[in-house]
């Protein structure tokens, strides 16, 4: 058994197969959270996520699906709603060769897993894949393994908690549930 498959077995990711949705490179935050809908809540923003690139995405994506993109995912403004819309739609992870730095941080802050994978563009539309964020790998349906950059443990903790705010609430509980600075 290869190292990647061994890690999957140890962390339990083999049972979770995720359906792939594909988009190209240079997906900007305005595509993920269109400016025309920013005055509304996240539910409305999410309904318009990727409407120009994938009109079928927001209505068709299911909890646990993954989005695979080309390079420079999340370029543009630093709107947190661009990552939050994907979380609201149930996206498990975004896999791309490169992410915009501000988007990268916003994604983990809201609990969205990002996997940096140089070979992301070899993953096919509709393919079923397993991911191992702890071991840094993707297992394709045909048995091929794609390595990903390791995700630091503190970022995985944020994803597991559902975002930075939830993680802080777990680590520093207060009698009334309010975090104060």
C-alpha positions in Angstrom: 0.0 0.0 0.0 1.4 3.4 -0.9 2.0 6.2 1.6 -1.0 8.1 0.4 -3.3 5.2 0.6 -1.9 4.3 4.0 -2.6 7.8 5.2 -6.2 7.6 3.8 -6.7 4.3 5.7 -5.3 5.9 8.9 -7.4 9.0 8.7 -10.6 7.5 7.4 -10.8 9.5 4.2 -11.2 6.5 1.9 -14.9 6.2 2.7 -15.6 9.8 1.6 -15.7 10.1 -2.2 -16.2 13.6 -3.5 -17.7 14.6 -6.8 -15.7 17.1 -8.8 -16.9 20.3 -10.3 -14.4 22.0 -12.7 -13.7 25.6 -13.5 -10.8 27.2 -15.2 -8.0 29.5 -13.9 -8.2 33.0 -12.7 -11.5 32.7 -11.0 -12.0 36.0 -9.2 -13.9 36.8 -6.0 -16.6 38.6 -8.0 -17.4 35.3 -9.7 -17.7 33.6 -6.4 -19.6 36.4 -4.6 -21.0 38.7 -7.3 -20.9 42.4 -6.3 -24.6 42.9 -7.3 -25.6 40.6 -4.5 -23.3 41.8 -1.8 -26.1 43.8 -0.1 -27.9 40.6 0.6 -27.1 37.8 3.0 -24.9 34.8 2.3 -27.8 32.6 1.2 -28.6 34.9 -1.7 -24.9 35.5 -2.5 -24.4 31.7 -2.6 -27.3 31.2 -5.1 -25.3 33.3 -7.6 -21.9 31.7 -7.0 -20.1 31.1 -10.3 -23.2 31.9 -12.2 -21.2 33.2 -15.2 -18.7 30.3 -15.3 -21.0 27.5 -14.3 -24.7 28.5 -14.3 -25.5 24.9 -13.1 -23.2 25.1 -10.1 -25.1 26.7 -7.2 -28.3 24.7 -7.9 -26.5 21.4 -8.6 -23.6 21.3 -6.1 -24.2 18.9 -3.2 -22.7 18.8 0.3 -19.3 17.1 0.1 -18.6 18.0 -3.5 -15.2 19.6 -4.4 -14.3 22.4 -6.8 -11.2 21.9 -8.9 -9.8 25.0 -10.6 -6.9 26.2 -12.6 -4.2 28.5 -11.2 -4.9 31.8 -9.4 -8.1 30.9 -7.7 -9.7 33.7 -5.7 -8.0 36.6 -7.3 -9.5 40.0 -6.9 -10.9 41.8 -3.8 -10.6 40.4 -0.4 -14.3 39.7 0.2 -14.8 37.0 2.7 -18.2 36.1 1.2 -16.3 34.6 -1.8 -15.2 31.7 0.4 -18.3 31.7 2.6 -20.6 31.2 -0.4 -18.8 27.9 -1.1 -19.1 26.8 2.5 -22.8 27.7 2.4 -23.3 25.5 -0.7 -21.6 22.6 1.1 -18.3 22.5 -0.9 -15.9 20.2 1.0 -12.7 21.6 -0.6 -11.2 23.7 -3.4 -8.3 22.1 -5.2 -6.1 24.3 -7.5 -2.4 24.7 -8.4 -2.3 28.2 -6.8 -4.6 30.5 -4.7 -4.6 34.2 -4.1 -3.1 34.9 -0.7 -6.1 36.9 0.7 -8.5 34.3 -0.5 -6.4 31.6 1.0 -6.6 33.2 4.4 -10.3 34.0 4.2 -11.2 30.5 3.1 -9.6 28.9 6.2 -11.1 31.6 8.4 -14.6 30.5 7.3 -13.7 26.8 7.4 -13.2 26.0 3.7 -10.4 23.6 3.0 -8.0 24.6 0.2 -5.6 22.0 -1.3 -2.7 23.3 -3.4 -2.1 20.6 -6.0 0.3 21.2 -9.0 -1.6 18.5 -11.0 -5.1 19.7 -10.2 -5.9 20.3 -13.8 -5.6 16.5 -14.5 -8.7 15.8 -12.4 -11.8 15.4 -14.5 -15.2 16.9 -14.3 -17.6 14.6 -12.4 -14.8 12.3 -11.3 -15.1 10.8 -7.8 -12.0 11.5 -5.6 -10.9 10.9 -2.1 -8.9 13.6 -0.3 -6.5 13.4 2.6 -5.8 16.9 4.0 -3.7 15.5 6.8 -1.4 13.4 4.5 -1.6 15.9 1.6 -3.0 13.7 -1.2 -5.8 13.1 -3.6 -6.7 9.6 -4.7 -8.4 9.4 -8.1 -11.0 6.8 -9.1 -8.4 5.1 -11.4 -6.0 4.6 -8.5 -3.6 7.4 -9.3 -2.4 9.6 -6.5 -1.8 13.3 -6.7 0.3 15.0 -4.0 -0.8 18.3 -2.5 1.2 20.8 -0.5 0.9 20.0 3.2 -1.8 22.0 5.1 -0.5 23.2 8.5 -2.2 21.6 11.5 -3.5 25.0 12.8 -5.3 25.6 9.4 -6.8 22.1 9.5 -8.0 22.8 13.1 -9.9 25.8 11.7 -11.5 23.7 8.9 -12.5 21.0 11.4 -14.1 23.6 13.7 -16.0 25.3 10.9 -13.8 28.4 10.9 -11.6 30.6 13.0 -14.5 32.0 15.1 -15.8 28.6 16.0 -12.3 27.4 16.8 -11.8 30.3 19.2 -15.2 29.6 20.9 -14.1 26.0 21.4 -10.7 26.8 22.8 -11.7 29.8 24.9 -15.3 29.2 26.1 -17.0 32.0 28.1 -20.0 31.8 30.3 -22.2 33.8 27.9 -20.6 32.5 24.7 -19.3 35.9 23.7 -15.7 36.4 22.8 -14.3 39.8 23.9 -11.0 41.4 23.1 
